[in-house]
C-alpha cells in the first residue's frame, strides 16, 4: 500500500496582508487549473489555514473596535 506524501508544516504568515496575498495566489492557481491533482489537496489545506488566520485577525480587530465603540476606553482629558 503506498504511503501518503509527507506534508511539510506551514509557517504562520507574517501579517494579514501576506496571508491574503498567498490565499489569492493559491485560489488563482487552482481556478486556472495550474495545480496538479496530487498538490490540489495540499493547496486546499493551506488555503483553509490561511482563511482561518485571516478570520482570526479580523475577529480580533472587530473586538478591539467594539471595545472602543462601547466607550470602555475613555478619552483622556487634561484638567
C-alpha positions in Angstrom: 0.0 0.0 0.0 1.5 3.4 -1.0 2.2 5.9 1.7 0.6 9.3 1.7 3.1 12.0 0.8 4.6 13.7 3.8 3.3 17.2 4.4 5.6 19.9 5.4 4.4 22.1 8.3 3.4 25.5 7.0 4.5 28.6 8.8 2.2 31.3 10.0 2.1 34.3 7.7 3.7 37.5 9.0 0.6 39.6 8.5 -3.0 39.6 7.4 -2.0 41.1 4.1 0.6 38.4 3.4 -1.9 35.7 4.2 -4.5 37.2 1.9 -2.0 37.5 -0.9 -0.9 33.9 -0.5 -4.5 32.8 -0.4 -5.3 34.7 -3.6 -2.4 33.1 -5.3 -3.5 29.6 -4.3 -7.1 30.3 -5.4 -5.8 31.7 -8.7 -3.7 28.7 -9.5 -6.5 26.3 -8.6 -9.1 28.2 -10.7 -6.6 28.3 -13.6 -6.1 24.6 -13.4 -2.4 25.0 -12.8 -2.3 22.7 -9.8 -1.6 19.1 -10.4 -4.1 16.7 -8.8 -1.5 15.5 -6.3 -1.0 19.0 -5.0 -4.6 20.1 -5.0 -5.4 18.8 -1.5 -2.3 20.5 -0.1 -3.3 23.8 -1.7 -6.8 23.4 -0.3 -5.5 22.6 3.2 -3.1 25.6 3.1 -5.9 27.8 1.8 -8.1 26.7 4.8 -5.3 27.5 7.2 -4.8 31.0 5.6 -8.6 31.6 5.7 -8.7 30.7 9.4 -5.7 33.0 10.1 -7.4 35.9 8.3 -10.7 35.4 10.1 -9.0 35.3 13.4 -7.2 38.5 12.7 -10.4 40.2 11.6 -12.3 39.0 14.7 -9.5 40.4 16.9 -9.7 43.8 15.2 -13.5 43.7 15.3 -13.4 43.0 19.1 -11.0 45.9 19.6 -13.3 48.3 17.7 -16.3 47.1 19.7 -14.4 48.0 22.9 -13.7 51.4 21.6 -17.2 51.9 20.4 -18.7 50.9 23.7 -16.7 53.6 25.4 -14.7 51.2 27.5 -11.6 53.3 26.8 -12.4 56.9 27.9 -10.7 59.8 26.1 -8.0 61.4 28.1 -8.9 65.0 29.2 -6.5 67.4 30.8 -7.9 69.1 33.8 
